[in-house]
Amino acid sequence: MSTPHGNDIDGTVPANGPLTGRTALVTGGGRGIGAEISRGLARAGARVALLGNGLEHLTRLAGELPHDPIVVRADLSRPEAPEAALREVTDRFGRLDILVNNAGFGTFGPSDEVTPEMYDDFMAVNLRAPLLLAGQAARHMADHGGGSIVHISSGIGASGNTGWVLYSAAKGGMEAAARTLTAEWGPHNVRFNTVRPAVIRTSAAWPPPGWDEAAYLRSVPLRRMQEATDVADAVLFLAGDSARNISGAFVDVDGGWGAVKPSVVGADA
Ligand SMILES: NC(=O)c1ccc[n+]([C@@H]2O[C@H](COP(=O)([O-])OP(=O)(O)OC[C@H]3O[C@@H](n4cnc5c(N)ncnc54)[C@H](OP(=O)(O)O)[C@@H]3O)[C@@H](O)[C@H]2O)c1
């Protein structure tokens, strides 16, 4: 059997899904949105590398997934971690077809209180690591016939929101980079796409400061909260061959929230 890019694969991977024979790296793949992405990719047939900083939940999830997943422990705040993690994955898998740049966290506070240390600590994980991973994974994929890279941004990557200056700078930076990466690696059959979740109940940081669910839902045209599985479904589509002619796209998983502005004439039907 061969992969869609023409290379032989390990015959132990059963042929039962659209991503059968592919390998995938999901950063932050052991919990929250990343865990649902890992589950989705594995169910679709991919062999998944779960990267994170906390061994316990990574190992537990790996034990539940099909297709012989691996755990890669890496602290992406460290400058050398992206390259080392990528090398570990390609050494153990032989090749990498899909990268999901999902690891990240939010931070909230006034812009005039941002310090150089806060900036460096935050950007190391939320901008530097995904940028380094994207470039180095693209080189590897280009050398192996192609691949698909999906960034997890945020609704705040595309529009302003009081108190989120560092977060919006990091996500907006990845979105700008995705356009350049699309241009640079497209001719080598490496696709870059970005998914923007809106609001999903995941981390210990939930709820965000000032959260008002009823008010939020009134501003969402579909009037429903988003779930991690909604994000995973979008990633699955972009990672696979159904999206073979899609690169440089931005997919909002937000019930329509980012497409509209609040009504000023009281029309809340
Ligand atoms: N939840 C939302 O409402 C929302 C909305 C828009 C966008 N997003 C984005 O979606 C992505 C996932 O968020 P989430 O809500 O699922 O967050 P989460 O539940 O807090 O999970 C964060 C993930 O990032 C990983 N991570 C954090 N720091 C790391 C480090 N230094 N090294 C390696 N891994 C690290 C964690 O891995 P370990 O636990 O293993 O360390 C964890 O898997 C983030 O990029 C976030 O910005 C979330």
The ligand as a Tripos MOL2 file, in Angstrom:
@<TRIPOS>MOLECULE
LIG
   48    52     1     0     0
SMALL
NO_CHARGES

@<TRIPOS>ATOM
      1 N1        -11.1910   27.1710   24.1470 N.am      1 LIG1
      2 C1        -11.4790   28.2340   23.4070 C.2       1 LIG1
      3 O1        -12.4900   28.9330   23.6360 O.2       1 LIG1
      4 C2        -10.6150   28.5950   22.2370 C.ar      1 LIG1
      5 C3        -11.1140   29.5440   21.3260 C.ar      1 LIG1
      6 C4        -10.3390   29.9030   20.2320 C.ar      1 LIG1
      7 C5         -9.0870   29.3110   20.0480 C.ar      1 LIG1
      8 N2         -8.6190   28.3910   20.9490 N.ar      1 LIG1
      9 C6         -7.2980   27.8260   20.6830 C.3       1 LIG1
     10 O2         -7.3990   26.4190   20.6230 O.3       1 LIG1
     11 C7         -6.1740   25.8280   21.0330 C.3       1 LIG1
     12 C8         -6.4350   24.7870   22.1210 C.3       1 LIG1
     13 O3         -7.0610   25.4470   23.1960 O.3       1 LIG1
     14 P1         -7.8900   24.6710   24.3220 P.3       1 LIG1
     15 O4         -9.0650   25.5020   24.6430 O.co2     1 LIG1
     16 O5         -8.0720   23.2410   23.9550 O.co2     1 LIG1
     17 O6         -6.8700   24.8410   25.5390 O.3       1 LIG1
     18 P2         -6.4830   23.8490   26.7200 P.3       1 LIG1
     19 O7         -7.5860   22.9050   27.0440 O.co2     1 LIG1
     20 O8         -5.9930   24.7660   27.8000 O.co2     1 LIG1
     21 O9         -5.2690   23.0520   26.1160 O.3       1 LIG1
     22 C9         -4.0850   23.7200   25.7670 C.3       1 LIG1
     23 C10        -3.1740   22.7330   25.0960 C.3       1 LIG1
     24 O10        -1.9390   23.4120   24.7750 O.3       1 LIG1
     25 C11        -0.8460   22.6370   25.2580 C.3       1 LIG1
     26 N3          0.2460   23.4810   25.7210 N.ar      1 LIG1
     27 C12         0.1510   24.6440   26.4210 C.ar      1 LIG1
     28 N4          1.3890   25.0940   26.7280 N.ar      1 LIG1
     29 C13         2.2710   24.1990   26.1950 C.ar      1 LIG1
     30 C14         3.6880   24.0940   26.1840 C.ar      1 LIG1
     31 N5          4.4920   25.0080   26.7760 N.pl3     1 LIG1
     32 N6          4.2560   23.0370   25.5420 N.ar      1 LIG1
     33 C15         3.4780   22.1010   24.9490 C.ar      1 LIG1
     34 N7          2.1320   22.1300   24.9350 N.ar      1 LIG1
     35 C16         1.5370   23.1760   25.5550 C.ar      1 LIG1
     36 C17        -1.3940   21.8290   26.4180 C.3       1 LIG1
     37 O11        -0.6570   20.6300   26.5360 O.3       1 LIG1
     38 P3         -0.3160   19.9750   27.9780 P.3       1 LIG1
     39 O12        -1.5510   20.0780   28.8180 O.co2     1 LIG1
     40 O13         0.0580   18.5800   27.6520 O.co2     1 LIG1
     41 O14         0.8120   20.7780   28.5040 O.co2     1 LIG1
     42 C18        -2.8550   21.5730   26.0120 C.3       1 LIG1
     43 O15        -2.9660   20.3780   25.2970 O.3       1 LIG1
     44 C19        -5.2800   26.9940   21.5180 C.3       1 LIG1
     45 O16        -4.3920   27.3700   20.4850 O.3       1 LIG1
     46 C20        -6.2940   28.0900   21.7810 C.3       1 LIG1
     47 O17        -5.7220   29.3820   21.6620 O.3       1 LIG1
     48 C21        -9.3630   28.0210   22.0330 C.ar      1 LIG1
@<TRIPOS>BOND
     1     1     2 1
     2     2     3 2
     3     2     4 1
     4     4     5 ar
     5     4    48 ar
     6     5     6 ar
     7     6     7 ar
     8     7     8 ar
     9     8     9 1
    10     8    48 ar
    11     9    10 1
    12     9    46 1
    13    10    11 1
    14    11    12 1
    15    11    44 1
    16    12    13 1
    17    13    14 1
    18    14    15 2
    19    14    16 1
    20    14    17 1
    21    17    18 1
    22    18    19 2
    23    18    20 1
    24    18    21 1
    25    21    22 1
    26    22    23 1
    27    23    24 1
    28    23    42 1
    29    24    25 1
    30    25    26 1
    31    25    36 1
    32    26    27 ar
    33    26    35 ar
    34    27    28 ar
    35    28    29 ar
    36    29    30 ar
    37    29    35 ar
    38    30    31 1
    39    30    32 ar
    40    32    33 ar
    41    33    34 ar
    42    34    35 ar
    43    36    37 1
    44    36    42 1
    45    37    38 1
    46    38    39 2
    47    38    40 1
    48    38    41 1
    49    42    43 1
    50    44    45 1
    51    44    46 1
    52    46    47 1
@<TRIPOS>SUBSTRUCTURE
     1 LIG1         1 GROUP 0 **** ****
